[in-house]
Amino acid sequence: MKLTINVYIKSTSLLFVLLICCTSLSAQSNFWDSKDAYLGQSPPNDTPKIFAKNLIVDTGSWAGDRVAFSQDGKEFYYARAKSWFTTQNRLEYYKYIDGKWQGPLLLAEHCYAPTFSKDDQTIYLQGRGKGSVWQTHRTKDGWTDPEPYLQKKVGLYDFMPTLGGNMYAASNVNQGDINNWSTYNFCRITISGNDTTIKSLGVPLNAPGFNGDFYVAPDESYMIISDKETKDFKAELYISFRKADDTWTNPKSLGPLINNGLADRWGQYVSPDHKYLFYTQGTGPKSCYVYWVRFDTMLAALKHSNFEPYVKTPLNDQSAKTGEYYSYQIPADTFIDDDGDNTLTYKAMLADGKELPDGLKFDRKTQSLKGSPKTAGKYQVQVTATDPQGASASSTFSLDVK
């Protein structure tokens, strides 16, 4: 009996040791959790900080744009150039070999914005023409020379594939000049046989002006876009979530720690372990760096914070006659609140803040402007929808009373 007990104790102890060893080996096998991950840099919290400044920035050049990690975290790719708005980019990378990071190594000249295919065996590249996407394939000796993947007569900027087979890019979608950045929209690309369809993602993702820099999650659940873009490309980072009906929510700011003043912000990218957001920020080449910030906790909070209402379909101009009854109900698709349209309250007044013309009133219950106007004139009527948090959106139309 004593021998049986001793054998049992020893067997249990051995099993316990094996479990500990297996758990330890499993933990070590996840490179993302090791001290060498992210080029051995100390990870940030909620406050962004410069990433690997002494490794990827060289005297007389800047490094940034969209970066990319391989799925196992043991390769890191980025672009380097002497100045902004140049075709003389170099796509460089670091690789973790024999227990240390080695690099920088050259992948390709005149390229930027690397993005991996879902199997990690192909890297798609930008930089060799506004209407083209290039690709390079992994081999046992490194990477092949870049070759064309997509070539179109319209712009293809910031190309990204997803796990579901869709692809995304900014494009002028056959509107305007390929060289006119203000005509570019965030678009989805689908390929079926020999047919390639490029379709704008519409409002509210796309605003007037340049809509170009973005990151789309591999499962297409969200996009991080450069929003509030000025004519000289200063921007803030916003996030939009894809809804069940395949539309997108009104973009919301990533907050004051990221949007901390007027600057160029682009090249947004989330690491494959979903923990960190990388982006490039600067006010010129000499102040331009890659930043990173903890993102998984931010993402969870942003999903449940308030969405501001927005104008989906602007109001059309109207006409009326003095002394005759007039009624105009605000169309249901004018204002959208991603928290629920039934939460909105409405009001109407003149755009200059004055009351509505004599004889007209606004019925908040039916969202209707009605009555018999008494005075002729051309009035700018502003309708405002406000959510329970106090956020609002407005649309203005012209009412011509004859």
N, C-alpha and C positions, 0 to 999 in steps of 0.2 A: 504493500500500500504506500509506504514511504517513497519507494522508487517511482511509482506511478505519479505521485504528487510532484516529485522533483523534475521528472520528465515533462510534466504539464507546465510547471513554472518556467523551465528553461525554454520550452517551445513557445510559450506566450511571450517571454522576454525577447526571443529571437524575432518573432512576428512583429513586436512593437518596434524593435530596432529597424527592421526592414521597412515598416511603414514610415518611420521618421526619415530614413534614407531616401525612399521613393518620393516623399513629399518635398524633401530638400532638393532632389534632382529635378523635380517638376518645376519648382520655383526658380531654380537656376536656369532652366531651359527657356524661360520667358525673358528674353533679352531686354524687353521694354522695362522690366522692373529692376534691372541691374544698375550698378553705379556707372557703367560705361555707356548706357543708353544716351541718346541725344548728344552724341559727340563728347560724352562725359561732362556735360554742362549741368550746373545745379538748377533744378527746375524752379520756375516762378510760381507764385500764388495768384491772387486776383489782380495784382499790379503788373502790367507788362514790363519786360526788361529785354535788353538787347541780347540776341542769341549768337554765341560763338564769335564774338567780334574779332578776337585775335587769330581765329582760324580761317575765316572766309572773307575778311576785309583786308585789302592790300593797299599800300600807299599809292595814291593817284588813281584809285578805282573804287567803285561801289559794288556791293553784292546784294542781291535780293530778288525782287519779283516773286513769282510763286516758286516755292521750294517743294521738295518731295522726298519722302522716306520710302524705302522698300517695306514690304509687309512685315518682315522680321526685324526691322529697325536697324539693320546692319549696313545700310547704304543711305547716303544723304546727298541730294542733288540741288544745285543752285546756279544762278547765272551771275556773271561778273562782267562789268563793262567800264570804260573810261568815263562815259558821260551818259546822261539820259537821252532818250529818243535817238538811239544809234543802232545800226545793224551790226556793229562790231562786238557782239556779245560772245562770251565764252561760257559754255555749259560745263561746269566742273562738278566733281563729286569726291566724297570721302567714303572709304570702305573699311569695315572692321575685319581685319585679318590677323590671325595668330595672336589674339588677345589685345590688339591695339588698333586705333584708327590710323589709316594710311591715306595720305593725300596732301594737297589737292591733286586730283587726276583730271585729265581733260577727256570729256565725252565727245563734244562737237563744237565747232566754231559757228558763229552767226545764228545761235539758237538760244531760246529761253523758255520759261513756263513749262518745265517737264511735268508729265503726269503719267502714271503707270496704268497699264491695262490690268484687268481684274486678275489675271494669272501671274502678274509681275514679270512677264517675259518680254514685254514691249514697253517702250517709253515713247509717248507722243510729244512732239516738239512744235514750238512756234518760232517765227523769226525769219522765215525765208519766203515772204510774200504774204500780203494781207488776206488773200483768198486761198491759202493753203495750210494744211497740217501735215507735218512730216512724222516719220516713225523710225525707230532704231530697235533692233532685236537682240536679245541676249544670246550670247554664245558661250562656249566653255572658255574662250580666251578674252571675253569682254563684250563689246557691243559692235554691231555692224555699222557701216556708214549710213547716215540718214538718207531716207528715200521718201518720195511723196506718198501720203496716205489719202488725203482729200484735197482736191483742187477745184475751186469754184470761182465763178465770176463775181460773186458777192463776198463781202468780208467774213472772215472766220477768225475771231479773236478770243483768246483765253479758253481754248477747247478743252473739254473734260468728258471722258466716258463714265458710265455708271454700271453697276452690277446687273441691272435689268436689261442692258443693251441699248438704252437711250444714250444720246450724247448731247452735250450742251455747249453753246458758244455764244459770243456776242456777234451780231451780224446786222447789216443794213437791210437784209431780207428783201432784196430787189427794190428798195426805196432809196432814192437819192444816190449820191456819189459814194463809191467805196472809200474814198479818201476823206469823206465828211463824217467825222466821228459822231457828230450830233444826231446822225440818223441811225445809230446802232442801238439795237434792243437785245435784252437777254432772250435767248431762243433755245428751243429744243430741236435736235436733229434726229431724224429717224431714217434708216436705210433699209429698203426692201428691194432686193434684187439689184437692178441697175438704177432704181429711183431713189433720190435723196430729197427728203422734205425738211425744210427749215422753217419753223413757225415761231413767231414771237410769243412770249409768255404773257404779253398784255399787261393790263393794269391789275393790281397796283405795283407790281415789281418794276415796271418800266415807267420812268418819269420823263418829262421833256429834257432833252439834252443827251449827253453820252451815257449809255448804260453798257458798261463793258467788263469791269473787273468783278469777279465772283468766285465762289467755291460752292460746289454742289455736293451734298453728302452722297456717298456711294449708293445708298438705298433711296436717294431722291427725297428724303424726308424734310430736308431744309436746304436753304441757300443763304450764304453770307455774301452780301453785295456791297460794293462801294456806292454809297447813296449821297444825296445832296451835292452832287458833282457840280463844281463851278466850271467856267469856261477854260480855266487853266488847270483843271483836273484835281483841285483840292476836294477831298471827300471825307465822309465818315463811314464807319462800318455798321451795317444794319443786318438783321436776320429776318427771313421769311420762311414760314412753314407750309409744306404742301398739304392741302386739305383732301378729304375723301372724294370730292368731285373733280379732282385734278386741277383746281385753281390754287392760288397762293395767297397767304395772309398778307395784310398790310405790314410792310417791314417795320421792325422796331429797333431802336438803337442798342448797340452793345454796351452802352454806358459811358460815363465821363472818364473812367480810368483809361479807356481805349480812345475815345473821341475827345481828347484833351487839348483841343485847339486846332487852328487852321493848319492843315498839312495834307500832303499827298498820302493816301492810304490805299494800298492795293496788294495783290499777290496773296490774298487770304487762302489759308490751307489748314486743314485739321489733320493731325498725325493719325496713322492707322490704328493706334490704340485708343483713339477718341478723347484723349486727355487734354491735349494742348492745341491752341490756335496759334498759327504763325502768320505774320503779315509783314509787309514792308512799309516803312513810314519815313518821311523826310520832307524838307522844304527845298531840297536841292541835293545834287549828288554827294556833296561833302557831309551832309547831315543825314544821309540815307542809310538805314540799317534794317536788318531783319529783327523783328520783335517776336516774343512768344509769351503766352499767358495761359493760366489754367482755364480750361474751357468746359469740361464735362459738368461741373457744378453750375457754371454760368448757363449752360444750355438748359438744364433742368429748371432753373429759376425762370428763364425767359419764356419757356413754354406756358407757364402759369401766370405771367404778369399780364397786365391789361393791354389789349389791342386797341389802338386808336381807330375810330371810324374814318372812312375815306370816301371820296367821290369816285364811283365807278363809271357813271354815265352823266356827263354834265347836262344841266337843264337847257332846253331849247328856248329860243326867244318866242315871245307871245305878242298877240295884238288884241285890242278891245275897243269898244266904242262907248263914249259917254252916254249915260242914261240907260244903257242896255246891260242886262244881267250877264256876268262873266264868272266862270268857274274853271279852275285849273288845279287838278290833283297831282301832287308830286309823284312821279313814277316810282314804283317799288324798287327798281334797280339803280336809283340815283345814289343812294348812300348804302354802304356796306359796313357792318360792324362784325368782325370775326368772333366776337364774344356772344353774338346773337343780335339780329337786327331789331327784335322786339324790345330791346333795352333802350332804344334811342328816343329822345324827345326832340320836337321840332319847333322852330320859330322862324318868322319871316319879318324882314324890315327892309328899308332901302339901304343900298350899299354904303351910303354916307352916314348911316346911323340914325336917320330920321324915320318917322313913322310912315306907314303905308299911305298911299294917296287916299284922299277923302272918298268914302264910299266902299273901300275894300278892306276886308279883314282876313286873317289867316286862322283857319280851324285846325288846331293842333291834333284833335282826335282823328280827323280824316286826312290830315296833311294836305289841306286844300286852301287855295287862295280864291275867295269868292266875293261877290257883291256887284254893285253898279257904280263904276267910277264916275266922279262928277267933273273932274278937271282933265282936259287933254294935256298930253305931254309924253315924253319918252322917259321912262323910269327904270333904273337899275335895281332890281329886286334881289335881295340876298336871302337864301334859305340856309339855315344852319341846323345840323343834327348833332346832338350832344349825348354822350354815354354817361352812365352813372358815376364814372370817375372824373367827370368834368372835361374829358377830351372831346374835341368837336371837329367837324369838317363843314365847309360851306361851298355852295355853288350859286353863281349869280346869273340871272337872265335879264334880258331887256323886255320890258312891257311897254308897247307902243299904244297909247290910248289916243284915239283920233276923235 
